[in-house]
């Protein structure tokens, strides 16, 4: 069974090179794909990687060539 890493807020902040407070804000606003375990936000690495690819596509499609 393949292992799918799950990030905490601190780990995702490091992975995305963002401040943890920004991760909290985006999670709460629904801007990041996430789920809660009790009171704690969690982020699946595979879902975050897919979300990043989608964001890149949106940016690239919105640019004039």
Steps between C-alpha positions, in 0.01 A plus 500: 500500500653834398570744778327837478657762723277726705632845591431706809467878462867546594616234253289639217624852573855373461413301185332802335743754650217695657433620853284270715251783563442522123437125484242534780328788319484314168382178665223679689392688185490177297781610268713193579384138478502376858317315774489514877601237751338624817595866517809460279526566126659229285604501134565197277820547301354344185199733516720805560726404207195463274365837625835663417482361145147632462609845621785500246258410220262781602789748501629380164155502337432853623812646346494644151757358260 
